[in-house]
């Protein structure tokens, strides 16, 4: 593979990653959270969103 091909592939993968990260945020934003508490964080059983309880 040539350097240009590798850079193009990296750019394409970054675009895909940004798309999926934004999609995940949208899903988690619209979720009616059902949290399960742990000792230092709580995790939604539906969308897997994690929120810290203690810092």
Order of alpha helices (4+ residues) and beta strands (2+ residues): alpha-beta-beta-beta
